Amino acid sequence: MTTTALVTGASAGLGAEFARQLAAQGHHLVLVARNRGRLEQTAADLQRRYGTTAEVLPADLTDDAGLAAVVERLTDAARPVSILVNNAGIGLLRDFEQNSIAEEKQHLKLHCGAALELTHAVLPGMLERGAGRIINVSSIAAFLPRGTYAAAKAWLLTFSRWAHLAYSARGVTVTAVCPGLTHTEFHERMGMDTAVAPSWAWLTAERVVREGLADNLRGKAVSIPSKRYKAVAVAAKMLPDQLLTGPARRPK
Protein backbone atom coordinates (compact mmCIF):
# COMPACT_ATOMS: atom_id res chain seq x y z
CA MET A 1 0.00 0.00 0.00
CA THR A 2 1.35 3.43 -0.96
CA THR A 3 1.68 5.77 1.99
CA THR A 4 2.22 9.52 2.31
CA ALA A 5 5.20 11.08 4.07
CA LEU A 6 5.33 14.72 5.19
CA VAL A 7 8.82 16.20 5.45
CA THR A 8 9.58 19.61 6.93
CA GLY A 9 12.60 21.59 5.78
CA ALA A 10 12.31 19.61 2.55
CA SER A 11 13.84 22.09 0.11
CA ALA A 12 17.50 21.42 1.00
CA GLY A 13 19.91 19.39 3.08
CA LEU A 14 18.70 16.45 5.12
CA GLY A 15 15.07 17.29 4.38
CA ALA A 16 15.59 17.06 0.64
CA GLU A 17 17.48 13.80 1.12
CA PHE A 18 14.69 12.36 3.28
CA ALA A 19 12.25 13.29 0.53
CA ARG A 20 14.44 11.70 -2.14
CA GLN A 21 14.91 8.41 -0.31
CA LEU A 22 11.26 8.17 0.68
CA ALA A 23 10.25 8.86 -2.93
CA ALA A 24 12.64 6.15 -4.10
CA GLN A 25 10.85 3.77 -1.73
CA GLY A 26 7.56 4.63 -3.42
CA HIS A 27 5.99 6.94 -0.86
CA HIS A 28 3.89 9.93 -1.86
CA LEU A 29 5.19 13.19 -0.38
CA VAL A 30 4.10 16.43 1.20
CA LEU A 31 7.03 18.84 1.09
CA VAL A 32 7.14 21.67 3.63
CA ALA A 33 9.56 24.61 3.65
CA ARG A 34 9.50 28.40 3.38
CA ASN A 35 10.75 28.74 -0.19
CA ARG A 36 7.98 27.86 -2.66
CA GLY A 37 10.28 28.01 -5.69
CA ARG A 38 12.77 25.51 -4.27
CA LEU A 39 9.95 23.26 -3.09
CA GLU A 40 8.37 23.19 -6.54
CA GLN A 41 11.74 22.42 -8.11
CA THR A 42 12.30 19.57 -5.63
CA ALA A 43 8.79 18.21 -6.19
CA ALA A 44 9.16 18.25 -9.98
CA ASP A 45 12.51 16.46 -9.76
CA LEU A 46 11.14 13.74 -7.47
CA GLN A 47 8.09 13.20 -9.63
CA ARG A 48 10.23 12.93 -12.74
CA ARG A 49 12.81 10.57 -11.23
CA TYR A 50 10.58 8.31 -9.15
CA GLY A 51 7.06 8.68 -10.53
CA THR A 52 5.66 9.58 -7.13
CA THR A 53 3.37 12.50 -6.30
CA ALA A 54 4.85 15.41 -4.37
CA GLU A 55 2.53 18.00 -2.86
CA VAL A 56 4.06 21.41 -2.11
CA LEU A 57 3.12 23.17 1.12
CA PRO A 58 5.05 26.43 1.64
CA ALA A 59 5.04 27.34 5.33
CA ASP A 60 7.21 29.07 7.92
CA LEU A 61 6.94 26.89 11.02
CA THR A 62 7.97 29.75 13.30
CA ASP A 63 4.83 31.61 12.15
CA ASP A 64 1.51 30.64 13.74
CA ALA A 65 -0.36 30.70 10.44
CA GLY A 66 2.30 28.62 8.70
CA LEU A 67 2.31 26.05 11.48
CA ALA A 68 -1.49 25.91 11.46
CA ALA A 69 -1.49 25.15 7.73
CA VAL A 70 0.72 22.11 8.26
CA VAL A 71 -1.38 20.97 11.23
CA GLU A 72 -4.47 21.19 9.03
CA ARG A 73 -2.82 18.98 6.42
CA LEU A 74 -1.74 16.42 9.02
CA THR A 75 -5.25 16.18 10.48
CA ASP A 76 -6.99 15.73 7.11
CA ALA A 77 -8.51 12.27 7.59
CA ALA A 78 -9.29 11.98 3.88
CA ARG A 79 -5.55 12.24 3.07
CA PRO A 80 -3.73 10.48 5.91
CA VAL A 81 -0.04 10.98 6.56
CA SER A 82 1.71 7.77 7.62
CA ILE A 83 5.25 9.13 7.99
CA LEU A 84 6.18 12.47 9.58
CA VAL A 85 9.75 13.76 9.39
CA ASN A 86 10.33 16.74 11.68
CA ASN A 87 13.51 18.01 10.09
CA ALA A 88 13.24 21.81 9.80
CA GLY A 89 15.88 23.63 11.80
CA ILE A 90 18.14 26.64 12.08
CA GLY A 91 21.41 27.36 13.84
CA LEU A 92 22.64 30.32 15.87
CA LEU A 93 26.33 31.05 15.38
CA ARG A 94 26.79 33.50 18.24
CA ASP A 95 26.75 32.77 21.97
CA PHE A 96 23.49 32.95 23.91
CA GLU A 97 24.10 36.39 25.43
CA GLN A 98 24.88 37.83 21.99
CA ASN A 99 21.63 36.71 20.39
CA SER A 100 18.43 38.68 20.71
CA ILE A 101 15.68 37.03 22.72
CA ALA A 102 13.55 37.08 19.56
CA GLU A 103 16.18 34.96 17.77
CA GLU A 104 16.34 32.53 20.68
CA LYS A 105 12.55 32.19 20.88
CA GLN A 106 12.29 31.58 17.13
CA HIS A 107 15.03 28.96 17.40
CA LEU A 108 13.24 27.19 20.26
CA LYS A 109 9.86 27.34 18.54
CA LEU A 110 11.18 25.74 15.37
CA HIS A 111 13.16 22.93 16.98
CA CYS A 112 10.81 22.09 19.86
CA GLY A 113 7.45 23.85 19.52
CA ALA A 114 6.85 22.94 15.88
CA ALA A 115 7.93 19.31 16.34
CA LEU A 116 5.68 19.04 19.41
CA GLU A 117 2.65 20.48 17.64
CA LEU A 118 3.07 18.51 14.41
CA THR A 119 3.57 15.26 16.31
CA HIS A 120 0.47 15.99 18.38
CA ALA A 121 -1.49 16.65 15.18
CA VAL A 122 -0.50 13.48 13.31
CA LEU A 123 -0.53 11.04 16.23
CA PRO A 124 -4.30 10.48 16.72
CA GLY A 125 -4.76 9.34 13.12
CA MET A 126 -1.75 7.05 13.34
CA LEU A 127 -3.04 5.50 16.56
CA GLU A 128 -6.50 5.01 15.09
CA ARG A 129 -4.99 3.20 12.10
CA GLY A 130 -2.58 1.27 14.34
CA ALA A 131 0.43 2.26 12.27
CA GLY A 132 2.71 5.24 11.78
CA ARG A 133 6.29 6.44 11.70
CA ILE A 134 7.68 9.67 13.17
CA ILE A 135 11.30 10.75 12.69
CA ASN A 136 12.61 13.72 14.64
CA VAL A 137 15.95 15.04 13.43
CA SER A 138 17.92 15.76 16.57
CA SER A 139 21.74 15.96 16.69
CA ILE A 140 24.78 14.48 18.38
CA ALA A 141 24.83 17.89 20.09
CA ALA A 142 21.90 16.59 22.17
CA PHE A 143 24.45 14.64 24.22
CA LEU A 144 26.73 17.66 24.80
CA PRO A 145 26.44 20.84 26.92
CA ARG A 146 26.80 23.29 24.04
CA GLY A 147 24.32 26.16 24.15
CA THR A 148 20.67 26.43 23.28
CA TYR A 149 20.99 24.46 20.03
CA ALA A 150 22.20 21.45 22.01
CA ALA A 151 19.51 22.08 24.63
CA ALA A 152 16.75 22.14 22.02
CA LYS A 153 18.05 18.98 20.39
CA ALA A 154 18.29 17.32 23.81
CA TRP A 155 14.61 18.10 24.37
CA LEU A 156 13.79 16.56 20.99
CA LEU A 157 15.82 13.45 21.83
CA THR A 158 14.11 12.97 25.19
CA PHE A 159 10.68 13.64 23.71
CA SER A 160 11.30 11.05 20.99
CA ARG A 161 12.51 8.40 23.44
CA TRP A 162 9.45 8.92 25.61
CA ALA A 163 7.03 8.92 22.66
CA HIS A 164 8.54 5.73 21.31
CA LEU A 165 8.03 4.02 24.67
CA ALA A 166 4.50 5.37 24.93
CA TYR A 167 3.26 4.53 21.43
CA SER A 168 5.36 1.78 19.84
CA ALA A 169 3.12 -0.93 21.29
CA ARG A 170 0.21 0.77 19.50
CA GLY A 171 1.95 0.69 16.13
CA VAL A 172 3.70 4.08 16.04
CA THR A 173 7.50 4.12 15.88
CA VAL A 174 9.20 7.35 16.96
CA THR A 175 12.91 7.78 16.27
CA ALA A 176 15.32 10.60 17.07
CA VAL A 177 18.03 10.76 14.40
CA CYS A 178 21.19 12.27 15.89
CA PRO A 179 23.81 13.00 13.21
CA GLY A 180 27.11 14.69 13.73
CA LEU A 181 28.59 17.16 11.27
CA THR A 182 26.92 16.59 7.90
CA HIS A 183 27.61 18.11 4.50
CA THR A 184 24.51 20.25 3.84
CA GLU A 185 23.72 23.97 3.52
CA PHE A 186 22.99 24.19 7.24
CA HIS A 187 26.39 25.39 8.43
CA GLU A 188 26.89 27.81 5.55
CA ARG A 189 23.49 29.42 6.19
CA MET A 190 24.41 30.12 9.81
CA GLY A 191 27.81 31.51 8.78
CA MET A 192 29.98 28.75 10.25
CA ASP A 193 33.48 28.24 8.87
CA THR A 194 33.31 24.54 7.99
CA ALA A 195 37.08 24.38 7.51
CA VAL A 196 37.56 24.29 11.29
CA ALA A 197 36.35 20.68 11.41
CA PRO A 198 38.58 17.87 10.06
CA SER A 199 37.43 15.98 6.99
CA TRP A 200 36.94 12.71 8.90
CA ALA A 201 34.29 14.35 11.10
CA TRP A 202 31.86 14.96 8.23
CA LEU A 203 29.04 12.63 7.19
CA THR A 204 27.05 12.67 3.98
CA ALA A 205 23.34 13.44 3.99
CA GLU A 206 22.73 10.21 2.09
CA ARG A 207 24.26 8.13 4.87
CA VAL A 208 22.49 9.98 7.70
CA VAL A 209 19.09 9.54 6.07
CA ARG A 210 19.68 5.96 4.97
CA GLU A 211 20.70 4.86 8.47
CA GLY A 212 17.96 6.95 10.10
CA LEU A 213 15.22 5.44 7.97
CA ALA A 214 16.57 1.93 8.50
CA ASP A 215 16.73 2.39 12.29
CA ASN A 216 13.18 3.75 12.30
CA LEU A 217 11.98 0.67 10.40
CA ARG A 218 13.82 -1.53 12.91
CA GLY A 219 11.88 0.13 15.73
CA LYS A 220 14.80 1.98 17.31
CA ALA A 221 14.10 5.03 19.44
CA VAL A 222 17.51 6.61 18.75
CA SER A 223 19.60 6.52 15.58
CA ILE A 224 23.20 7.76 15.66
CA PRO A 225 24.72 7.41 12.19
CA SER A 226 28.32 6.14 12.07
CA LYS A 227 30.48 4.44 14.70
CA ARG A 228 32.48 7.61 15.30
CA TYR A 229 29.45 9.50 16.58
CA LYS A 230 28.14 6.52 18.52
CA ALA A 231 31.47 6.70 20.34
CA VAL A 232 30.92 10.42 21.01
CA ALA A 233 27.53 9.67 22.59
CA VAL A 234 29.07 7.01 24.83
CA ALA A 235 31.97 9.27 25.81
CA ALA A 236 29.59 12.09 26.64
CA LYS A 237 28.08 9.99 29.42
CA MET A 238 31.46 9.50 31.10
CA LEU A 239 33.50 12.66 30.52
CA PRO A 240 33.12 15.84 32.62
CA ASP A 241 31.17 18.72 31.10
CA GLN A 242 34.30 20.89 30.97
CA LEU A 243 35.78 18.58 28.34
CA LEU A 244 32.60 18.44 26.27
CA THR A 245 31.82 22.11 25.80
CA GLY A 246 34.48 22.63 23.11
CA PRO A 247 37.71 24.65 23.49
CA ALA A 248 36.11 27.98 22.59
CA ARG A 249 33.61 27.74 25.44
CA ARG A 250 35.67 26.24 28.25
CA PRO A 251 36.01 28.49 31.28
CA LYS A 252 39.30 30.38 31.47
C-alpha positions as CSV (number, residue, x, y, z in Angstrom):
1,M,0.0,0.0,0.0
2,T,1.3,3.4,-1.0
3,T,1.7,5.8,2.0
4,T,2.2,9.5,2.3
5,A,5.2,11.1,4.1
6,L,5.3,14.7,5.2
7,V,8.8,16.2,5.4
8,T,9.6,19.6,6.9
9,G,12.6,21.6,5.8
10,A,12.3,19.6,2.6
11,S,13.8,22.1,0.1
12,A,17.5,21.4,1.0
13,G,19.9,19.4,3.1
14,L,18.7,16.5,5.1
15,G,15.1,17.3,4.4
16,A,15.6,17.1,0.6
17,E,17.5,13.8,1.1
18,F,14.7,12.4,3.3
19,A,12.2,13.3,0.5
20,R,14.4,11.7,-2.1
21,Q,14.9,8.4,-0.3
22,L,11.3,8.2,0.7
23,A,10.2,8.9,-2.9
24,A,12.6,6.1,-4.1
25,Q,10.9,3.8,-1.7
26,G,7.6,4.6,-3.4
27,H,6.0,6.9,-0.9
28,H,3.9,9.9,-1.9
29,L,5.2,13.2,-0.4
30,V,4.1,16.4,1.2
31,L,7.0,18.8,1.1
32,V,7.1,21.7,3.6
33,A,9.6,24.6,3.7
34,R,9.5,28.4,3.4
35,N,10.8,28.7,-0.2
36,R,8.0,27.9,-2.7
37,G,10.3,28.0,-5.7
38,R,12.8,25.5,-4.3
39,L,10.0,23.3,-3.1
40,E,8.4,23.2,-6.5
41,Q,11.7,22.4,-8.1
42,T,12.3,19.6,-5.6
43,A,8.8,18.2,-6.2
44,A,9.2,18.2,-10.0
45,D,12.5,16.5,-9.8
46,L,11.1,13.7,-7.5
47,Q,8.1,13.2,-9.6
48,R,10.2,12.9,-12.7
49,R,12.8,10.6,-11.2
50,Y,10.6,8.3,-9.1
51,G,7.1,8.7,-10.5
52,T,5.7,9.6,-7.1
53,T,3.4,12.5,-6.3
54,A,4.8,15.4,-4.4
55,E,2.5,18.0,-2.9
56,V,4.1,21.4,-2.1
57,L,3.1,23.2,1.1
58,P,5.1,26.4,1.6
59,A,5.0,27.3,5.3
60,D,7.2,29.1,7.9
61,L,6.9,26.9,11.0
62,T,8.0,29.8,13.3
63,D,4.8,31.6,12.2
64,D,1.5,30.6,13.7
65,A,-0.4,30.7,10.4
66,G,2.3,28.6,8.7
67,L,2.3,26.0,11.5
68,A,-1.5,25.9,11.5
69,A,-1.5,25.2,7.7
70,V,0.7,22.1,8.3
71,V,-1.4,21.0,11.2
72,E,-4.5,21.2,9.0
73,R,-2.8,19.0,6.4
74,L,-1.7,16.4,9.0
75,T,-5.3,16.2,10.5
76,D,-7.0,15.7,7.1
77,A,-8.5,12.3,7.6
78,A,-9.3,12.0,3.9
79,R,-5.5,12.2,3.1
80,P,-3.7,10.5,5.9
81,V,0.0,11.0,6.6
82,S,1.7,7.8,7.6
83,I,5.3,9.1,8.0
84,L,6.2,12.5,9.6
85,V,9.8,13.8,9.4
86,N,10.3,16.7,11.7
87,N,13.5,18.0,10.1
88,A,13.2,21.8,9.8
89,G,15.9,23.6,11.8
90,I,18.1,26.6,12.1
91,G,21.4,27.4,13.8
92,L,22.6,30.3,15.9
93,L,26.3,31.1,15.4
94,R,26.8,33.5,18.2
95,D,26.7,32.8,22.0
96,F,23.5,33.0,23.9
97,E,24.1,36.4,25.4
98,Q,24.9,37.8,22.0
99,N,21.6,36.7,20.4
100,S,18.4,38.7,20.7
101,I,15.7,37.0,22.7
102,A,13.5,37.1,19.6
103,E,16.2,35.0,17.8
104,E,16.3,32.5,20.7
105,K,12.6,32.2,20.9
106,Q,12.3,31.6,17.1
107,H,15.0,29.0,17.4
108,L,13.2,27.2,20.3
109,K,9.9,27.3,18.5
110,L,11.2,25.7,15.4
111,H,13.2,22.9,17.0
112,C,10.8,22.1,19.9
113,G,7.5,23.8,19.5
114,A,6.8,22.9,15.9
115,A,7.9,19.3,16.3
116,L,5.7,19.0,19.4
117,E,2.6,20.5,17.6
118,L,3.1,18.5,14.4
119,T,3.6,15.3,16.3
120,H,0.5,16.0,18.4
121,A,-1.5,16.6,15.2
122,V,-0.5,13.5,13.3
123,L,-0.5,11.0,16.2
124,P,-4.3,10.5,16.7
125,G,-4.8,9.3,13.1
126,M,-1.7,7.0,13.3
127,L,-3.0,5.5,16.6
128,E,-6.5,5.0,15.1
129,R,-5.0,3.2,12.1
130,G,-2.6,1.3,14.3
131,A,0.4,2.3,12.3
132,G,2.7,5.2,11.8
133,R,6.3,6.4,11.7
134,I,7.7,9.7,13.2
135,I,11.3,10.8,12.7
136,N,12.6,13.7,14.6
137,V,16.0,15.0,13.4
138,S,17.9,15.8,16.6
139,S,21.7,16.0,16.7
140,I,24.8,14.5,18.4
141,A,24.8,17.9,20.1
142,A,21.9,16.6,22.2
143,F,24.5,14.6,24.2
144,L,26.7,17.7,24.8
145,P,26.4,20.8,26.9
146,R,26.8,23.3,24.0
147,G,24.3,26.2,24.1
148,T,20.7,26.4,23.3
149,Y,21.0,24.5,20.0
150,A,22.2,21.4,22.0
151,A,19.5,22.1,24.6
152,A,16.8,22.1,22.0
153,K,18.1,19.0,20.4
154,A,18.3,17.3,23.8
155,W,14.6,18.1,24.4
156,L,13.8,16.6,21.0
157,L,15.8,13.5,21.8
158,T,14.1,13.0,25.2
159,F,10.7,13.6,23.7
160,S,11.3,11.1,21.0
161,R,12.5,8.4,23.4
162,W,9.4,8.9,25.6
163,A,7.0,8.9,22.7
164,H,8.5,5.7,21.3
165,L,8.0,4.0,24.7
166,A,4.5,5.4,24.9
167,Y,3.3,4.5,21.4
168,S,5.4,1.8,19.8
169,A,3.1,-0.9,21.3
170,R,0.2,0.8,19.5
171,G,1.9,0.7,16.1
172,V,3.7,4.1,16.0
173,T,7.5,4.1,15.9
174,V,9.2,7.4,17.0
175,T,12.9,7.8,16.3
176,A,15.3,10.6,17.1
177,V,18.0,10.8,14.4
178,C,21.2,12.3,15.9
179,P,23.8,13.0,13.2
180,G,27.1,14.7,13.7
181,L,28.6,17.2,11.3
182,T,26.9,16.6,7.9
183,H,27.6,18.1,4.5
184,T,24.5,20.3,3.8
185,E,23.7,24.0,3.5
186,F,23.0,24.2,7.2
187,H,26.4,25.4,8.4
188,E,26.9,27.8,5.5
189,R,23.5,29.4,6.2
190,M,24.4,30.1,9.8
191,G,27.8,31.5,8.8
192,M,30.0,28.7,10.3
193,D,33.5,28.2,8.9
194,T,33.3,24.5,8.0
195,A,37.1,24.4,7.5
196,V,37.6,24.3,11.3
197,A,36.4,20.7,11.4
198,P,38.6,17.9,10.1
199,S,37.4,16.0,7.0
200,W,36.9,12.7,8.9
201,A,34.3,14.3,11.1
202,W,31.9,15.0,8.2
203,L,29.0,12.6,7.2
204,T,27.0,12.7,4.0
205,A,23.3,13.4,4.0
206,E,22.7,10.2,2.1
207,R,24.3,8.1,4.9
208,V,22.5,10.0,7.7
209,V,19.1,9.5,6.1
210,R,19.7,6.0,5.0
211,E,20.7,4.9,8.5
212,G,18.0,7.0,10.1
213,L,15.2,5.4,8.0
214,A,16.6,1.9,8.5
215,D,16.7,2.4,12.3
216,N,13.2,3.7,12.3
217,L,12.0,0.7,10.4
218,R,13.8,-1.5,12.9
219,G,11.9,0.1,15.7
220,K,14.8,2.0,17.3
221,A,14.1,5.0,19.4
222,V,17.5,6.6,18.8
223,S,19.6,6.5,15.6
224,I,23.2,7.8,15.7
225,P,24.7,7.4,12.2
226,S,28.3,6.1,12.1
227,K,30.5,4.4,14.7
228,R,32.5,7.6,15.3
229,Y,29.4,9.5,16.6
230,K,28.1,6.5,18.5
231,A,31.5,6.7,20.3
232,V,30.9,10.4,21.0
233,A,27.5,9.7,22.6
234,V,29.1,7.0,24.8
235,A,32.0,9.3,25.8
236,A,29.6,12.1,26.6
237,K,28.1,10.0,29.4
238,M,31.5,9.5,31.1
239,L,33.5,12.7,30.5
240,P,33.1,15.8,32.6
241,D,31.2,18.7,31.1
242,Q,34.3,20.9,31.0
243,L,35.8,18.6,28.3
244,L,32.6,18.4,26.3
245,T,31.8,22.1,25.8
246,G,34.5,22.6,23.1
247,P,37.7,24.6,23.5
248,A,36.1,28.0,22.6
249,R,33.6,27.7,25.4
250,R,35.7,26.2,28.2
251,P,36.0,28.5,31.3
252,K,39.3,30.4,31.5
